[in-house]
Amino acid sequence: MEGRGFNPATASQFPDGMRFVGHYVTRDGLLFGVWTGPFEVTSRAGVYEQHKDWLVRNAKGDPIPSRAVWDQKTDMIYSLDTTNPAAQEYLRQTYKNGAVAFDNQAPESVRVIKLIDDTISPSAPDVSAQMPSAANAGDTIHVSAQTEANSVPALAYHWDFGDGITATGSHFAHTYTQAGNFAVRLTVDGVDGVPAVQTFTVNVTGKLRAFPNLRDNRRFREPTDH
């Protein structure tokens, strides 16, 4: 998702905010990101229509187009004149409710930018998990988790099944090989940096069924009679 000033700050396309949009993106297993071009505006932007004096202009005072949007030749892109005090104030007001933070990473051609809204307190994802409370040794159980509709978007799901096995993902299948009470821990990372943690207990009974034929327990070998 990107923006170059197509719409004013009171745009009606996202009345519930970007967090609401991000929930539906991450719920489908995708990574949600917002790409902004703070120093560029298009010919449909409010800045272009109302404040052409904020843009880089030629000797005649006309804004200088830098290129077309996606080479469509329908909307042109113009650059803000960052020496203009009004343009500087526009940038400050655009990002006044948050800060731009660069994740620690090696120099690359692309950087990840996180926009942080300081007016909203960080919170953990609101998670609903499905976990059986009982199982038989050797049988496969299925576990799953998802965030609620108005929850903070989740970034990753981490499972610890209490028997030395861990897994990552919103859905997973697991098999216990011995009886006992196992404490399962689910940790869900959220975009606000506050994880949600849930714990469950699974009562495993019975014994792992062995194959009745000893020959069936051998490692598979490719046949040599062909």
DRENPA-3360 file (N, C-alpha, C; in nm, 2 decimals, always signed):
BEGIN
1 = MEGRGFNP = +0.09/-0.12/+0.00/+0.00/+0.00/+0.00/+0.09/+0.12/+0.00 ~ +0.06/+0.22/-0.08/+0.15/+0.34/-0.09/+0.06/+0.46/-0.09 ~ +0.13/+0.57/-0.07/+0.06/+0.70/-0.08/+0.15/+0.81/-0.12 ~ +0.10/+0.89/-0.21/+0.18/+1.01/-0.25/+0.08/+1.13/-0.25 ~ +0.00/+1.14/-0.14/-0.08/+1.26/-0.13/-0.20/+1.26/-0.22 ~ -0.25/+1.14/-0.26/-0.37/+1.13/-0.34/-0.49/+1.20/-0.28 ~ -0.50/+1.18/-0.15/-0.61/+1.23/-0.07/-0.57/+1.31/+0.05 ~ -0.66/+1.40/+0.10/-0.62/+1.47/+0.22/-0.62/+1.38/+0.34;
9 = ATASQFPD = -0.58/+1.44/+0.46/-0.56/+1.36/+0.58/-0.70/+1.31/+0.63 ~ -0.81/+1.37/+0.59/-0.94/+1.32/+0.63/-1.01/+1.23/+0.53 ~ -0.92/+1.15/+0.46/-0.97/+1.07/+0.35/-1.08/+0.97/+0.41 ~ -1.18/+0.94/+0.33/-1.29/+0.86/+0.38/-1.27/+0.71/+0.34 ~ -1.17/+0.68/+0.26/-1.15/+0.55/+0.21/-1.11/+0.45/+0.33 ~ -1.05/+0.50/+0.43/-1.01/+0.42/+0.55/-1.07/+0.48/+0.68 ~ -1.20/+0.48/+0.69/-1.26/+0.55/+0.81/-1.22/+0.48/+0.94 ~ -1.18/+0.36/+0.94/-1.14/+0.29/+1.07/-0.99/+0.29/+1.09;
17 = GMRFVGHY = -0.92/+0.36/+1.00/-0.78/+0.36/+1.02/-0.70/+0.25/+0.96 ~ -0.57/+0.26/+0.95/-0.49/+0.16/+0.88/-0.47/+0.03/+0.97 ~ -0.49/+0.04/+1.10/-0.48/-0.08/+1.18/-0.59/-0.18/+1.15 ~ -0.71/-0.13/+1.12/-0.82/-0.21/+1.08/-0.79/-0.28/+0.95 ~ -0.74/-0.21/+0.86/-0.70/-0.27/+0.73/-0.59/-0.37/+0.75 ~ -0.49/-0.34/+0.83/-0.38/-0.43/+0.85/-0.43/-0.57/+0.91 ~ -0.53/-0.56/+0.99/-0.58/-0.69/+1.05/-0.62/-0.79/+0.94 ~ -0.70/-0.74/+0.84/-0.75/-0.83/+0.74/-0.63/-0.88/+0.64;
25 = VTRDGLLF = -0.53/-0.79/+0.63/-0.41/-0.84/+0.55/-0.34/-0.95/+0.62 ~ -0.30/-0.92/+0.75/-0.22/-1.02/+0.82/-0.30/-1.15/+0.86 ~ -0.44/-1.14/+0.86/-0.52/-1.25/+0.89/-0.51/-1.36/+0.78 ~ -0.48/-1.31/+0.66/-0.46/-1.40/+0.55/-0.32/-1.45/+0.53 ~ -0.24/-1.42/+0.63/-0.10/-1.47/+0.62/+0.00/-1.38/+0.55 ~ -0.05/-1.26/+0.51/+0.04/-1.17/+0.44/+0.10/-1.07/+0.53 ~ +0.21/-1.00/+0.49/+0.28/-0.91/+0.57/+0.23/-0.77/+0.53 ~ +0.18/-0.70/+0.63/+0.12/-0.57/+0.60/+0.22/-0.45/+0.61;
33 = GVWTGPFE = +0.22/-0.37/+0.52/+0.32/-0.25/+0.52/+0.26/-0.13/+0.45 ~ +0.30/-0.02/+0.49/+0.26/+0.11/+0.43/+0.38/+0.18/+0.37 ~ +0.38/+0.20/+0.25/+0.48/+0.27/+0.18/+0.44/+0.42/+0.15 ~ +0.52/+0.51/+0.20/+0.48/+0.65/+0.17/+0.59/+0.72/+0.10 ~ +0.56/+0.82/+0.01/+0.65/+0.90/-0.05/+0.64/+1.04/+0.00 ~ +0.70/+1.08/+0.11/+0.67/+1.21/+0.18/+0.71/+1.33/+0.10 ~ +0.80/+1.31/+0.01/+0.85/+1.43/-0.07/+0.80/+1.43/-0.21 ~ +0.69/+1.35/-0.24/+0.63/+1.35/-0.37/+0.48/+1.37/-0.36;
41 = VTSRAGVY = +0.42/+1.43/-0.45/+0.28/+1.44/-0.46/+0.24/+1.42/-0.61 ~ +0.12/+1.38/-0.63/+0.07/+1.37/-0.77/-0.02/+1.48/-0.81 ~ -0.05/+1.49/-0.93/-0.14/+1.60/-0.99/-0.28/+1.59/-0.93 ~ -0.32/+1.48/-0.86/-0.45/+1.47/-0.80/-0.45/+1.51/-0.65 ~ -0.33/+1.53/-0.60/-0.32/+1.56/-0.46/-0.36/+1.70/-0.42 ~ -0.41/+1.71/-0.30/-0.46/+1.84/-0.25/-0.34/+1.94/-0.24 ~ -0.22/+1.89/-0.22/-0.11/+1.98/-0.21/-0.09/+2.05/-0.35 ~ -0.09/+1.96/-0.45/-0.08/+2.02/-0.59/-0.19/+2.11/-0.63;
49 = EQHKDWLV = -0.31/+2.08/-0.59/-0.42/+2.17/-0.63/-0.43/+2.30/-0.56 ~ -0.38/+2.30/-0.43/-0.40/+2.42/-0.35/-0.27/+2.49/-0.31 ~ -0.15/+2.42/-0.32/-0.03/+2.48/-0.28/+0.09/+2.45/-0.38 ~ +0.07/+2.49/-0.50/+0.17/+2.47/-0.60/+0.30/+2.54/-0.57 ~ +0.29/+2.64/-0.48/+0.41/+2.71/-0.44/+0.50/+2.63/-0.34 ~ +0.45/+2.52/-0.30/+0.53/+2.43/-0.21/+0.61/+2.33/-0.29 ~ +0.60/+2.33/-0.43/+0.66/+2.24/-0.51/+0.79/+2.30/-0.58 ~ +0.87/+2.21/-0.63/+0.99/+2.26/-0.70/+0.94/+2.31/-0.84;
57 = RNAKGDPI = +0.98/+2.44/-0.87/+0.92/+2.51/-0.98/+1.04/+2.56/-1.07 ~ +1.00/+2.58/-1.20/+1.10/+2.64/-1.29/+1.10/+2.79/-1.28 ~ +1.17/+2.86/-1.37/+1.19/+3.00/-1.36/+1.06/+3.07/-1.38 ~ +0.96/+3.01/-1.45/+0.83/+3.07/-1.47/+0.74/+3.06/-1.35 ~ +0.78/+2.98/-1.26/+0.70/+2.95/-1.14/+0.60/+2.83/-1.16 ~ +0.62/+2.75/-1.26/+0.54/+2.64/-1.28/+0.60/+2.51/-1.22 ~ +0.52/+2.43/-1.15/+0.58/+2.30/-1.10/+0.65/+2.22/-1.20 ~ +0.76/+2.16/-1.17/+0.83/+2.07/-1.26/+0.80/+1.93/-1.23;
65 = PSRAVWDQ = +0.73/+1.86/-1.33/+0.70/+1.72/-1.31/+0.83/+1.63/-1.32 ~ +0.83/+1.53/-1.23/+0.95/+1.44/-1.23/+0.93/+1.32/-1.32 ~ +0.81/+1.27/-1.31/+0.77/+1.15/-1.39/+0.62/+1.12/-1.38 ~ +0.58/+1.02/-1.46/+0.44/+0.98/-1.45/+0.42/+0.87/-1.35 ~ +0.30/+0.86/-1.29/+0.27/+0.76/-1.20/+0.26/+0.62/-1.27 ~ +0.36/+0.54/-1.23/+0.37/+0.40/-1.29/+0.37/+0.41/-1.44 ~ +0.42/+0.52/-1.50/+0.43/+0.53/-1.64/+0.30/+0.53/-1.71 ~ +0.19/+0.57/-1.64/+0.06/+0.57/-1.70/+0.03/+0.69/-1.78;
73 = KTDMIYSL = +0.10/+0.80/-1.76/+0.09/+0.92/-1.83/-0.05/+0.99/-1.80 ~ -0.11/+0.95/-1.69/-0.24/+1.01/-1.66/-0.22/+1.11/-1.54 ~ -0.14/+1.06/-1.44/-0.11/+1.15/-1.32/+0.04/+1.17/-1.32 ~ +0.08/+1.29/-1.30/+0.23/+1.32/-1.29/+0.27/+1.34/-1.14 ~ +0.39/+1.31/-1.12/+0.45/+1.32/-0.98/+0.54/+1.45/-0.98 ~ +0.52/+1.52/-0.87/+0.59/+1.65/-0.84/+0.66/+1.63/-0.71 ~ +0.77/+1.71/-0.69/+0.85/+1.70/-0.57/+0.83/+1.82/-0.48 ~ +0.83/+1.80/-0.35/+0.81/+1.91/-0.26/+0.94/+1.99/-0.25;
81 = DTTNPAAQ = +0.93/+2.12/-0.24/+1.05/+2.20/-0.22/+1.08/+2.21/-0.07 ~ +1.17/+2.13/-0.03/+1.20/+2.12/+0.12/+1.27/+2.24/+0.18 ~ +1.30/+2.34/+0.09/+1.35/+2.46/+0.14/+1.24/+2.56/+0.18 ~ +1.12/+2.53/+0.13/+1.00/+2.61/+0.16/+0.95/+2.59/+0.30 ~ +0.94/+2.69/+0.38/+0.89/+2.67/+0.52/+0.75/+2.61/+0.53 ~ +0.66/+2.65/+0.44/+0.53/+2.59/+0.44/+0.53/+2.44/+0.41 ~ +0.62/+2.40/+0.32/+0.63/+2.26/+0.28/+0.69/+2.18/+0.40 ~ +0.78/+2.24/+0.47/+0.84/+2.18/+0.59/+0.74/+2.15/+0.69;
89 = EYLRQTYK = +0.65/+2.26/+0.72/+0.55/+2.24/+0.82/+0.45/+2.14/+0.78 ~ +0.42/+2.13/+0.65/+0.33/+2.02/+0.60/+0.38/+1.89/+0.63 ~ +0.51/+1.86/+0.61/+0.57/+1.73/+0.65/+0.56/+1.71/+0.80 ~ +0.59/+1.81/+0.88/+0.58/+1.79/+1.02/+0.44/+1.76/+1.07 ~ +0.34/+1.82/+1.01/+0.20/+1.80/+1.05/+0.15/+1.66/+1.00 ~ +0.20/+1.62/+0.88/+0.16/+1.49/+0.83/+0.21/+1.37/+0.92 ~ +0.32/+1.39/+0.98/+0.37/+1.28/+1.07/+0.38/+1.32/+1.22 ~ +0.30/+1.42/+1.26/+0.31/+1.47/+1.39/+0.26/+1.38/+1.50;
97 = NGAVAFDN = +0.17/+1.28/+1.46/+0.12/+1.19/+1.56/+0.21/+1.06/+1.58 ~ +0.32/+1.06/+1.52/+0.41/+0.94/+1.53/+0.55/+0.97/+1.50 ~ +0.63/+0.87/+1.49/+0.77/+0.88/+1.46/+0.80/+0.78/+1.36 ~ +0.90/+0.81/+1.28/+0.95/+0.71/+1.18/+1.07/+0.64/+1.23 ~ +1.07/+0.51/+1.25/+1.18/+0.43/+1.30/+1.23/+0.33/+1.20 ~ +1.36/+0.33/+1.19/+1.42/+0.23/+1.10/+1.47/+0.11/+1.18 ~ +1.42/-0.01/+1.14/+1.46/-0.13/+1.20/+1.61/-0.15/+1.18 ~ +1.68/-0.21/+1.28/+1.82/-0.24/+1.26/+1.84/-0.34/+1.16;
105 = QAPESVRV = +1.91/-0.30/+1.05/+1.94/-0.39/+0.94/+2.06/-0.35/+0.86 ~ +2.12/-0.44/+0.79/+2.23/-0.41/+0.71/+2.19/-0.31/+0.60 ~ +2.28/-0.23/+0.54/+2.25/-0.14/+0.43/+2.20/-0.22/+0.31 ~ +2.08/-0.19/+0.26/+2.02/-0.25/+0.15/+1.96/-0.15/+0.06 ~ +1.91/-0.19/-0.05/+1.85/-0.09/-0.14/+1.71/-0.06/-0.10 ~ +1.65/-0.14/+0.00/+1.52/-0.11/+0.05/+1.53/-0.12/+0.20 ~ +1.46/-0.02/+0.27/+1.45/-0.02/+0.41/+1.31/-0.03/+0.46 ~ +1.29/-0.10/+0.57/+1.16/-0.11/+0.63/+1.13/+0.01/+0.73;
113 = IKLIDDTI = +1.02/+0.08/+0.70/+0.99/+0.20/+0.79/+0.87/+0.16/+0.87 ~ +0.87/+0.19/+1.00/+0.76/+0.16/+1.09/+0.71/+0.30/+1.13 ~ +0.58/+0.32/+1.11/+0.51/+0.44/+1.16/+0.44/+0.42/+1.29 ~ +0.48/+0.49/+1.39/+0.44/+0.46/+1.53/+0.35/+0.58/+1.57 ~ +0.22/+0.55/+1.61/+0.13/+0.65/+1.65/+0.14/+0.65/+1.81 ~ +0.20/+0.76/+1.86/+0.22/+0.77/+2.00/+0.09/+0.80/+2.08 ~ -0.01/+0.83/+2.01/-0.14/+0.87/+2.08/-0.22/+0.74/+2.12 ~ -0.18/+0.63/+2.07/-0.24/+0.50/+2.10/-0.15/+0.41/+2.18;
121 = SPSAPDVS = -0.19/+0.36/+2.30/-0.11/+0.28/+2.38/-0.09/+0.14/+2.32 ~ +0.04/+0.09/+2.32/+0.06/-0.04/+2.26/-0.02/-0.15/+2.33 ~ -0.07/-0.24/+2.26/-0.15/-0.35/+2.32/-0.11/-0.48/+2.25 ~ -0.14/-0.59/+2.31/-0.12/-0.73/+2.26/-0.24/-0.77/+2.17 ~ -0.21/-0.86/+2.08/-0.32/-0.91/+2.00/-0.43/-0.98/+2.08 ~ -0.55/-0.97/+2.04/-0.66/-1.04/+2.11/-0.68/-1.18/+2.03 ~ -0.63/-1.29/+2.09/-0.62/-1.41/+2.03/-0.72/-1.51/+2.07 ~ -0.78/-1.59/+1.98/-0.87/-1.70/+2.01/-0.80/-1.83/+1.96;
129 = AQMPSAAN = -0.78/-1.92/+2.05/-0.71/-2.05/+2.01/-0.79/-2.17/+2.03 ~ -0.77/-2.27/+1.95/-0.84/-2.40/+1.96/-0.73/-2.50/+2.00 ~ -0.75/-2.56/+2.11/-0.65/-2.66/+2.16/-0.73/-2.77/+2.24 ~ -0.72/-2.89/+2.20/-0.79/-3.00/+2.28/-0.73/-3.01/+2.42 ~ -0.81/-3.05/+2.51/-0.76/-3.07/+2.65/-0.72/-3.21/+2.68 ~ -0.75/-3.30/+2.59/-0.71/-3.44/+2.60/-0.67/-3.50/+2.47 ~ -0.58/-3.60/+2.48/-0.54/-3.67/+2.35/-0.48/-3.81/+2.39 ~ -0.48/-3.89/+2.29/-0.42/-4.03/+2.30/-0.27/-4.03/+2.25;
137 = AGDTIHVS = -0.19/-4.10/+2.32/-0.05/-4.10/+2.27/-0.05/-4.17/+2.13 ~ +0.02/-4.10/+2.04/+0.03/-4.15/+1.90/-0.07/-4.10/+1.81 ~ -0.17/-4.03/+1.86/-0.28/-3.97/+1.78/-0.24/-3.82/+1.75 ~ -0.27/-3.78/+1.63/-0.24/-3.64/+1.59/-0.35/-3.55/+1.63 ~ -0.31/-3.44/+1.70/-0.40/-3.33/+1.73/-0.38/-3.21/+1.65 ~ -0.48/-3.13/+1.63/-0.47/-3.01/+1.55/-0.49/-2.89/+1.63 ~ -0.41/-2.79/+1.63/-0.42/-2.67/+1.70/-0.42/-2.55/+1.61 ~ -0.49/-2.44/+1.64/-0.50/-2.33/+1.56/-0.52/-2.20/+1.65;
145 = AQTEANSV = -0.49/-2.09/+1.59/-0.52/-1.96/+1.66/-0.54/-1.85/+1.56 ~ -0.62/-1.75/+1.60/-0.64/-1.64/+1.51/-0.68/-1.52/+1.60 ~ -0.66/-1.40/+1.54/-0.69/-1.28/+1.61/-0.84/-1.24/+1.59 ~ -0.89/-1.17/+1.69/-1.03/-1.13/+1.68/-1.04/-1.01/+1.58 ~ -1.16/-0.98/+1.54/-1.19/-0.88/+1.43/-1.12/-0.74/+1.46 ~ -1.14/-0.69/+1.58/-1.08/-0.56/+1.61/-0.95/-0.56/+1.69 ~ -0.88/-0.67/+1.67/-0.76/-0.69/+1.75/-0.64/-0.62/+1.68 ~ -0.53/-0.60/+1.76/-0.41/-0.56/+1.70/-0.36/-0.67/+1.61;
153 = PALAYHWD = -0.31/-0.64/+1.49/-0.27/-0.75/+1.39/-0.15/-0.83/+1.45 ~ -0.16/-0.96/+1.42/-0.05/-1.05/+1.47/+0.05/-1.07/+1.36 ~ +0.18/-1.08/+1.40/+0.29/-1.10/+1.31/+0.33/-1.25/+1.30 ~ +0.33/-1.32/+1.42/+0.38/-1.45/+1.42/+0.32/-1.53/+1.54 ~ +0.30/-1.66/+1.52/+0.25/-1.75/+1.62/+0.35/-1.85/+1.66 ~ +0.38/-1.86/+1.79/+0.49/-1.95/+1.84/+0.42/-2.05/+1.93 ~ +0.44/-2.18/+1.91/+0.38/-2.29/+1.99/+0.50/-2.36/+2.06 ~ +0.48/-2.39/+2.19/+0.57/-2.48/+2.27/+0.48/-2.58/+2.33;
161 = FGDGITAT = +0.49/-2.71/+2.28/+0.40/-2.82/+2.32/+0.44/-2.88/+2.45 ~ +0.54/-2.84/+2.52/+0.58/-2.89/+2.65/+0.65/-3.02/+2.65 ~ +0.68/-3.08/+2.53/+0.75/-3.21/+2.52/+0.88/-3.19/+2.44 ~ +0.93/-3.07/+2.43/+1.05/-3.04/+2.36/+1.03/-3.00/+2.22 ~ +0.90/-3.00/+2.17/+0.87/-2.97/+2.03/+0.81/-2.83/+2.03 ~ +0.87/-2.75/+1.94/+0.81/-2.61/+1.92/+0.78/-2.60/+1.77 ~ +0.69/-2.50/+1.74/+0.65/-2.48/+1.60/+0.60/-2.33/+1.58 ~ +0.60/-2.29/+1.46/+0.56/-2.15/+1.43/+0.45/-2.16/+1.32;
169 = GSHFAHTY = +0.35/-2.08/+1.34/+0.24/-2.07/+1.25/+0.10/-2.07/+1.32 ~ +0.00/-2.02/+1.25/-0.13/-2.01/+1.31/-0.20/-2.15/+1.32 ~ -0.16/-2.25/+1.24/-0.22/-2.38/+1.24/-0.10/-2.48/+1.24 ~ -0.12/-2.59/+1.32/-0.02/-2.69/+1.33/-0.08/-2.82/+1.38 ~ -0.01/-2.93/+1.34/-0.05/-3.07/+1.38/+0.06/-3.13/+1.46 ~ +0.02/-3.19/+1.58/+0.13/-3.24/+1.67/+0.08/-3.38/+1.72 ~ +0.18/-3.46/+1.75/+0.16/-3.59/+1.81/+0.24/-3.61/+1.93 ~ +0.18/-3.65/+2.05/+0.25/-3.68/+2.17/+0.28/-3.83/+2.17;
177 = TQAGNFAV = +0.40/-3.86/+2.21/+0.45/-4.00/+2.20/+0.44/-4.07/+2.34 ~ +0.40/-4.00/+2.44/+0.39/-4.07/+2.57/+0.28/-4.00/+2.66 ~ +0.24/-4.07/+2.76/+0.13/-4.02/+2.84/+0.19/-3.91/+2.94 ~ +0.10/-3.83/+2.99/+0.14/-3.73/+3.08/+0.06/-3.60/+3.06 ~ +0.07/-3.51/+3.16/+0.01/-3.38/+3.14/+0.11/-3.28/+3.09 ~ +0.08/-3.22/+2.98/+0.18/-3.13/+2.91/+0.12/-2.99/+2.91 ~ +0.21/-2.89/+2.95/+0.17/-2.75/+2.94/+0.21/-2.69/+2.81 ~ +0.11/-2.65/+2.74/+0.13/-2.59/+2.60/+0.13/-2.43/+2.62;
185 = RLTVDGVD = +0.23/-2.37/+2.56/+0.24/-2.22/+2.56/+0.23/-2.17/+2.42 ~ +0.14/-2.07/+2.40/+0.12/-2.00/+2.27/+0.16/-1.86/+2.29 ~ +0.26/-1.81/+2.21/+0.30/-1.67/+2.21/+0.27/-1.61/+2.08 ~ +0.20/-1.50/+2.08/+0.16/-1.43/+1.95/+0.23/-1.29/+1.95 ~ +0.31/-1.27/+1.85/+0.38/-1.14/+1.84/+0.28/-1.04/+1.77 ~ +0.27/-0.92/+1.81/+0.19/-0.82/+1.75/+0.27/-0.70/+1.70 ~ +0.20/-0.62/+1.62/+0.27/-0.51/+1.55/+0.31/-0.40/+1.65 ~ +0.25/-0.40/+1.77/+0.28/-0.30/+1.87/+0.40/-0.34/+1.96;
193 = GVPAVQTF = +0.45/-0.46/+1.93/+0.57/-0.51/+2.01/+0.53/-0.57/+2.14 ~ +0.40/-0.59/+2.17/+0.35/-0.65/+2.29/+0.30/-0.79/+2.26 ~ +0.36/-0.90/+2.31/+0.31/-1.03/+2.27/+0.19/-1.07/+2.36 ~ +0.10/-1.16/+2.30/+0.00/-1.22/+2.37/+0.04/-1.36/+2.41 ~ +0.02/-1.40/+2.53/+0.06/-1.53/+2.58/-0.06/-1.61/+2.64 ~ -0.08/-1.73/+2.59/-0.18/-1.82/+2.65/-0.12/-1.95/+2.68 ~ -0.17/-2.02/+2.79/-0.12/-2.15/+2.83/-0.24/-2.25/+2.83 ~ -0.21/-2.37/+2.80/-0.31/-2.48/+2.80/-0.25/-2.60/+2.86;
201 = TVNVTGKL = -0.33/-2.69/+2.91/-0.29/-2.82/+2.96/-0.35/-2.93/+2.87 ~ -0.27/-3.02/+2.83/-0.32/-3.14/+2.75/-0.29/-3.26/+2.83 ~ -0.40/-3.34/+2.86/-0.38/-3.47/+2.93/-0.37/-3.58/+2.83 ~ -0.25/-3.64/+2.81/-0.23/-3.74/+2.72/-0.23/-3.88/+2.79 ~ -0.31/-3.97/+2.74/-0.32/-4.10/+2.80/-0.29/-4.21/+2.70 ~ -0.27/-4.33/+2.75/-0.24/-4.45/+2.66/-0.09/-4.46/+2.63 ~ -0.06/-4.56/+2.55/+0.08/-4.59/+2.51/+0.09/-4.58/+2.35 ~ +0.21/-4.55/+2.31/+0.24/-4.54/+2.17/+0.23/-4.68/+2.11;
209 = RAFPNLRD = +0.15/-4.70/+2.01/+0.13/-4.83/+1.95/+0.25/-4.87/+1.87 ~ +0.30/-4.98/+1.89/+0.41/-5.04/+1.81/+0.36/-5.13/+1.70 ~ +0.43/-5.13/+1.59/+0.39/-5.22/+1.49/+0.40/-5.37/+1.53 ~ +0.30/-5.45/+1.51/+0.31/-5.59/+1.55/+0.42/-5.67/+1.49 ~ +0.46/-5.64/+1.37/+0.56/-5.71/+1.30/+0.69/-5.64/+1.31 ~ +0.79/-5.71/+1.37/+0.92/-5.65/+1.39/+0.98/-5.60/+1.26 ~ +0.96/-5.67/+1.15/+1.01/-5.63/+1.02/+0.96/-5.49/+0.98 ~ +0.84/-5.46/+1.02/+0.78/-5.33/+0.99/+0.85/-5.21/+1.06;
217 = NRRFREPT = +0.93/-5.24/+1.16/+1.00/-5.13/+1.23/+1.13/-5.10/+1.18 ~ +1.18/-5.17/+1.07/+1.31/-5.15/+1.02/+1.30/-5.02/+0.93 ~ +1.42/-4.96/+0.91/+1.43/-4.85/+0.81/+1.40/-4.90/+0.67 ~ +1.34/-4.81/+0.60/+1.31/-4.85/+0.46/+1.44/-4.85/+0.37 ~ +1.44/-4.95/+0.29/+1.55/-4.97/+0.20/+1.50/-4.99/+0.06 ~ +1.57/-4.93/-0.04/+1.53/-4.95/-0.17/+1.54/-5.09/-0.21 ~ +1.45/-5.15/-0.28/+1.46/-5.29/-0.32/+1.57/-5.31/-0.42 ~ +1.64/-5.42/-0.41/+1.76/-5.45/-0.50/+1.73/-5.55/-0.60;
225 = DH = +1.61/-5.61/-0.60/+1.58/-5.71/-0.70/+1.51/-5.66/-0.82 ~ +1.56/-5.55/-0.88/+1.50/-5.50/-1.00/+1.61/-5.43/-1.08;
% end
